[in-house]
């Protein structure tokens, strides 16, 4: 009788552990579908248009614009995570060459995400990738707080 009770307790602990791990991975997977991106930015006053991607291996490419800001929000949904990582690295390399007088440069990497922020006296540029999606914003430092707020809302 004692062994059966112990086995049930152990099975319960294992099931709770598996559920917790599954939930943790879902919490960190904040990538947006194209429809979620479009709806979320439209609700924030952006005009979102689907366009022909300037990059191969994308399923969806969207650009969000807003009349009172001077930056665009570019959204890429790649065929797979490998392609998203490849484009992230390419953008990062070009960014380092583009911004010559960077005052702050930071990168955060994880298993399913990468984020590069480059700041100069005049530029504020963010490349943020979660799984197979990528958001690119090339703005001016005047809009740094607006861009940071937007990325926080998008969880990118």
C-alpha positions in Angstrom: 0.0 0.0 0.0 2.8 2.3 0.9 4.6 1.7 -2.4 1.4 2.4 -4.5 1.0 5.7 -2.7 4.6 6.6 -3.3 4.3 5.7 -7.0 1.2 7.9 -7.3 3.0 10.8 -5.6 6.1 10.4 -7.9 3.9 10.2 -11.0 2.1 13.4 -9.8 5.4 15.2 -9.3 6.7 14.1 -12.7 3.4 15.3 -14.4 3.5 18.7 -12.7 7.2 19.1 -13.7 6.5 18.3 -17.3 3.6 20.7 -17.3 5.7 23.4 -15.7 8.5 22.9 -18.3 5.9 23.1 -21.2 4.4 26.3 -19.7 7.8 27.8 -19.3 8.7 27.3 -23.0 5.3 28.7 -24.0 5.9 31.8 -21.9 9.3 32.5 -23.6 7.9 31.9 -27.1 6.5 35.4 -27.8 6.9 35.2 -31.5 4.0 36.8 -33.3 2.2 35.4 -36.3 1.8 37.8 -39.2 -1.9 38.2 -38.4 -1.0 39.1 -34.7 1.6 41.6 -35.9 -0.8 43.3 -38.3 -3.6 43.4 -35.8 -1.5 44.6 -32.9 0.2 47.4 -34.8 -3.0 48.5 -36.5 -4.5 48.8 -33.0 -1.6 51.1 -32.1 -2.3 53.4 -35.1 0.1 52.0 -37.6 -0.8 51.3 -41.2 0.5 47.8 -42.0 1.0 46.5 -45.5 2.2 43.2 -46.7 4.9 43.6 -49.4 7.3 41.6 -51.5 10.2 40.6 -49.3 13.6 42.0 -50.0 15.0 38.7 -48.6 14.7 35.1 -49.9 13.1 32.4 -47.8 10.4 34.6 -46.2 6.8 33.5 -45.9 5.6 37.0 -45.0 7.1 40.5 -45.0 5.2 43.4 -43.6 6.0 47.1 -43.1 4.2 49.2 -40.5 4.2 53.0 -40.8 2.7 55.8 -38.8 2.4 59.4 -39.9 3.8 60.9 -36.7 7.0 58.9 -36.6 10.0 58.8 -39.0 10.7 55.1 -38.7 9.2 51.9 -40.1 8.7 48.6 -38.4 9.6 45.7 -40.6 8.3 42.2 -39.8 9.7 39.1 -41.4 8.3 35.6 -41.0 10.9 33.2 -42.4 10.4 29.6 -43.6 12.5 28.4 -40.7 14.6 29.4 -37.8 17.9 28.8 -39.7 16.9 31.4 -42.3 15.9 33.9 -39.6 19.2 33.5 -37.8 21.1 33.9 -41.1 19.3 37.2 -41.9 19.8 38.4 -38.3 23.5 37.9 -38.7 23.5 39.7 -42.1 21.6 42.7 -40.7 23.9 42.8 -37.7 27.0 42.8 -39.8 25.6 45.6 -42.1 24.5 47.5 -39.0 28.0 47.5 -37.5 29.4 48.8 -40.9 26.6 51.4 -41.2 26.8 53.0 -37.8 30.3 54.3 -37.5 30.2 56.2 -34.3 28.2 53.9 -32.1 27.8 55.1 -28.5 26.1 52.0 -27.3 26.0 48.6 -28.8 24.4 45.6 -27.0 23.4 42.1 -28.0 21.3 39.5 -26.2 21.2 35.9 -27.4 19.3 32.9 -26.3 18.2 29.6 -27.7 15.2 31.0 -29.5 15.9 34.7 -29.6 18.6 37.3 -30.6 18.4 41.0 -30.1 20.8 43.7 -31.3 20.5 47.4 -30.3 22.8 50.0 -31.7 22.7 53.6 -30.7 24.7 56.6 -32.0 24.2 60.3 -31.6 21.6 60.2 -34.4 20.5 56.6 -34.8 18.6 54.0 -32.8 18.4 50.7 -34.6 17.0 47.4 -33.3 17.0 43.9 -34.8 15.0 41.5 -32.7 14.5 37.8 -33.6 12.3 35.2 -31.9 12.3 31.8 -33.5 11.6 32.3 -37.2 10.3 35.9 -37.0 12.3 39.0 -37.0 11.5 42.7 -36.4 13.8 45.4 -37.7 13.5 49.1 -36.8 15.9 51.7 -38.1 15.0 54.9 -36.3 16.5 58.1 -35.1 17.6 58.6 -31.5 14.7 61.1 -31.1 12.3 58.2 -31.2 14.3 55.8 -28.9 11.7 55.8 -26.1 8.9 55.3 -28.5 10.7 52.3 -30.1 11.5 50.8 -26.8 7.9 51.2 -25.7 6.7 49.6 -28.9 9.0 46.6 -28.6 8.0 46.1 -25.0 4.3 46.0 -26.1 5.2 43.5 -28.9 7.3 41.5 -26.4 10.2 41.6 -28.8 
